[in-house]
Amino acid sequence: MRKLAVLAVLSGLLFTTVTPAVAAVAEEDRGRPPLPALPNEINGGAWPTSHLQGVALDREKGFMYWSFTQMLVKTDLRGNVIGTVEGLTGHLGDLDLNPRDGRVYGSLEYKAEEAFYIAIFDVRKVDRVGMNAERDGVMTAVYLPEVVEDFTADMDGDGHFDGDTGDTADHRYGCSGIDGVAFGPGFGKRSGQGRDTLKVAYGVYSNTERTDNDHQVILEYDVRNWWRYERPLSQAAPHHSGPSRTDGKFFAYTGNTRYGVQNLEYDPYTGDWFLAVYEGAKAGFPNYSFFVIDGTARPVRGEIKGQPERERGELLRVSDGFDFHGQYGFEALGDGTYYVADSVRVVGPDGVARQEGFAEKYRWTGRSAGAERDRPPFSPVAAG
């Protein structure tokens, strides 16, 4: 079984127990034909790009979508490549399927241009290898000014923005951009309680000298009216069409991490939100690589710790943390099983180095209070 080795540093910080609960079946889902069985592993192919960033599953139609940083790959559930969207010069991150419109949404960064977007792929049109993100009418983008404002914040007041570096006092909350994206109910609600919204998690620079970068920051958007903002993206002249405000801004106190939430996912089986990160290096924190947000706990108004001026915001409840890989892709299947993705470097017979992506099925095993950090509540399905 292939998986990443995770380095751990023991800590005494305790979190409360997470108890799984099967989400209620919506009335409109009853009577539908059963969904196809899912294989224990799906391969996303090997591509001459940067590593895998995230995955999104459309189980009903039988497709998996893979973000390989500079391209989107579409496969069937046997790993056969259906098509690719290429030509991206920015950073395509985590993905999620919007069940309302059948499109795939992903974070897209252009740090040098100080531009951050949600890329929206009309995946029904992705039917061949080599489709172009700008010219083939398969991708639009929505600009996120809230992210730009925090990323470019001149926090030390010297009148100069220091750019794409963590070695600075600039960037509000340590914001390095965006990565994790996921659709799900409002925080404090279960699936089916109100409409789902898009959650977008900040990247966060690793900087152990600051005290204001110890939260994961998650924005919330109701995307039902985003048609008014969607534009094709010209990477030579990035547009600034996007909502002037968010529908919510939330903070989860985890300690500083290396580039923030890599993969964000709502799990209707447990009713919680999962955050896969690269572990941090700050003393005084457990520096886990996986956190759980209690999905049933309503956000509480409180102080955002460590800010240069006292600030209050909507705080989420971190209920658990442990070491587990999931930074390259994590997909909750709704029944206590999950696809956990990984990425490895391979060199083909032609001598070209590529990144191969694959997703393996895991099951929820539960977690008791006081469980050790290196015993996460997931186990590979193939292991029995």
N, C-alpha and C positions, 0 to 999 in steps of 0.2 A: 504494500500500500504506500503510495507516494504521498508525502506531506512535508510541510516545512518544519524545520526544527525551530523552536521558539526558546530564546534565552530568557530565563526568569531570575528575578532577585526577590527573595522572600520578604514579606512585609506583614505587619500585624494588623493592618487596616481591615475591618470586617464590614461585610455588607449583609443585608437580610436575605432570607430565602426567597427564591422564585418558585411559585407553584403553578404548573401548567393547568390550563382549563380549555377544553375543546370549545371553540366558538360555535354559536348556534347557527344552524343552516338556514339561510334566507329562504323565504317562502317561494320566491321566483325561481330558485334553483331546483326545487323539487320537480320530479318528473322528467328531468333532462336525461339524455343518454349518458352512461358512465364515461368518464374521461379516459383516454388511453393510458395504459400502464407506462410507467417511466423506468428507463433503464438505470442500473446502478452507476453507470459512468457514461458521460458524453464527452467526446473530443471535439474541440473547436478548431483544430488544425494548427499548423505552424506557419508563422508569418514573419517577414523581415521588418519587424516593428519593435517598439518598446513592449514591456511586459503587459500581461492581461490586467485590466483595471476593474472589470465588473461584468456581470451576466444578467440577462433577463429572460424569463421563460414565458412563452405563450403555450400553455399546455393544451388549450382547446384546439388550437390550429396546428400544434405539433412542431413548434419552432423554438430554437434557442438563439439568443442574440449575445454577441461577445464584443466587448470594447477592448481593442488592442492599442489604445492610446492615440494612434493616428488613423485608425480605421474601425469601421463597424463590420462584423462578420455575422452572417445569418446561416444557420445550419438547421437540418432537421434533427430529430431525436436520435438518429443513428450516427450523427456527426458528418453527414454528407453536406458539403457546402452548397448553399442555394444562391448566395450572392454576397457581394461586399460593397461597402461605401468607402471610398478612398479620397485622397487629396486633402485631408485635414492637416493643417500646419500647427494647430493648437494642441491642447491636451484634453482628449476625450476620456472622461472618468467613469464613475459608476453609472449603471443603467437601471431603469425600471419600466415595466409595461403599464400604461394607463388603461385599465380595463374598460373605461367609458368610451374611449375613441379608438382603441386597438393600436395606438402608436407607442413607440419607444422613446422615452425621455432620458437624456443623459447630461451630465455636467460637462461644460466646455470652457476651457480657459485660454486666454491670450494675455499673459501677464505683461509682456513688453508693451502691449497696446493698452494696458489697464482696462481690459474688457472681459467680462464674464457673462456666460450665457447658459441657458438650458437649450440644448439641441433637441429638436423634435424630428424623429425619423418616421416617415410614412412607409412602414416596413412592408406593406402590401405591394409596393412598387419595386422592392429590392428583389430582383429575379435573375441577376447575372453578376459575375465577378467583374470588378473594375468600374463600377458605377462611381460617378464623381459627385462629391458633396455639394458643389456649387452649381454644376451645370445640368444635372439630370433630374432636378425637381423632386428629390427624395428627402431633403432636409430643410427645415426652417429653424430659426433661432429666436429666443426671447432674451433680451438684455436685462441684467439684474443690477440696477444702480445701487441698491443697499450694500451689495458685496463690494462694489467699486469704492464706495465711500469709506468702508471700514478698511479695505486693503490699502488705500492711498492715504489714510489718516496720518497727518504729521503730529505724532504723539509727543515728540520732544520740543515742539514749537520753534524749531530753528529755521523754519521757512523753506525747508528742503525735504522732499520725499526721497527716501533712500533706495527705493526700488525693490527688486525681487531678491531679498536677503533676509535671513532670520537674525543676523548679527546687527540689530538696530533696535531702537526704542519705538520706531514707527510701526504701523499696522495695528489698528484697534483690535484688542483681544488676541493679538498675534496673528491676525487673519492672513493666510497665504493664498486665499482664493476659495474654491469650492471643490468638493469631490462626491461624497455620499449623497444619493438621491433615493427617495422611496415614496410611494403612495400609501396612504393609510388613514385611519380615522383621526380625529382631533385627539391630542394628548388628554388622557383621562377618560377616553371613550373606547368602547369595543367596536369591532367590525360590524357594520350595519346600523350603528348609532350615529345618524347624521351622514353627511356626505364626506367622502374621502378627499384629502387635500395632498398636494405635493410638499414633501419636506426636503429641504436642501441644507446639507451640513457643510460648515466651513472646513477648509484646510487650516491648519495651525502650525506655524513655524516652531521648530524645536529651539528653545532658548531657555537655559536653566538660570539665567541671571534676572529674569523678569518675574513679577508676581501677578501680572494681569493677563496671563495666557494659559490659565489652568482650567478653563471651561471649554467644552465642546459647544459650539453655537449652531443652532438649527433654525432656519427660516421656514415659514409656512406660507403656501400660496394656494388660493383657489383658482384653478386654471381654466374654469369654465368659460371665462371671457378672454382668454389669451389669444383668441383669433385676431383680436384687434392689434396685438403687438407682434405677431409672428411675421417674420420677414426672411426671405432667402439671405444667406450670409455671404457677403463678399469679404474674403479674408484680407484683401488689399485695402479695403475701406470699411471696417467693421461698423455696423449700424448701432444706434443707441435707442432702439425701440423696445420699451419694457415698462412694467408697472412701477409707478412712482413710490409705492409703499408695499410693504408685506402685509399678510394677514395674521402674522404672529412672529415673534422672535423669542427664542427659548435658550436656556443655558443649563448645561449639565456639568457639574463639578466633578471632574475625573482626575485632575492633574494634567500637566502639559504632556502632549503626545507629539510624535514626529509626523507632521503633515496631517494631523487631525483625523476625521472620520473618513476612512477609505471606502467602506461599504456600510450603507445604512439600510435597514430592512424592518418592516413590520411583520410580526408573526401572528396570524389569527389563531393559531393553536394555543399559544401561551397568553396571547393578548398583550405582548410586550414588544418593545423596540430594541433591536440589536445593533450595536455599533462595533464594527471591526476596525482596529487602528494598528499603526506601528507603535510599539511600546515606547514610552518616554524615558527620560533619564534623570528626572528631578529627584533629589533626596527628599524623604518625607512622604512620598507617594508610592503606591504599590506598583505603578507602571505596568498595568495589565495590557494585554493586546486585544481584549474583548470586554465590552461592557453591556449591561442590560438596563434599559430604562423601564421602570414600572409603568406599563401602559394604562393601568387602571387609576393611577394617582393623578389627580388634576394638578396642573402647574400651580406653584405657590409664589406669590409676590414676595421678593426678598432681596437682600443685598448680593450683588455680583462681586464676589471676593477679589481683593487684590488690585482694584482699579485705582489709577492715580488720583481720581476724585470719586467720592462716594457715589455709587450708582446702584439703582434697583432695577430688577427685571423679573421675567417669568422663569422660575427655577423648576427643572425637572428632577424627579427622584431617581437617582442611580441605585438600583436594588442589588446588583451583583457585579462582580468582575473576576476574570480568570484569564488564563493563557490559552489561546486557541487561534488557529489560523482561519482566516476568512477575509483577509485584506485584499485578495485578488478577485473576490466574487462570493456572494452569499445570497442564496435564494430560498425563502421559506415556501414550502409546498402546501401548507395549510392543514396537514394531517400529522404533524409531529415528525416529519422528515424534511430534509434540507439538501440542496445542492451546495457544496462547498467547493469553490474553484481554486485552482492553483496554476502557476505558470513556471515553466522551466526552459532554460536555454538549450537548444539543440543545434547541431551542425550537420547539415545534409551532405550527401555525396558530392554536391557541387562546391562544398567548402563554405557555403554561406551560413552564417549564424542566424537562427530564427528563434522566436518565442512560441512555444507550444502551450496551448491552454486546454485544460480539461476540468470537468466538474464531477465530483464523486458524491454519492448520496450518503447522508448521515441521518441518524435518528436521534430524537430527544430522549435522554435517559433520566432526566431530573437531576436535582442537586439539593443536597441537604445542608442545613446550617453548619457552618464551620468546615465545609468541604475544602480540601486543599486546592490551591490555585492551579496546579498542573493536572487536575482531574476535572476537566470541563464536562458539562452535561450533554455531550454529543458522542456518538460512537459510529464507526463506519457500518453501513448496512451490509456490505459484502463480507464483513468479519463475522456475521451471524449474531 
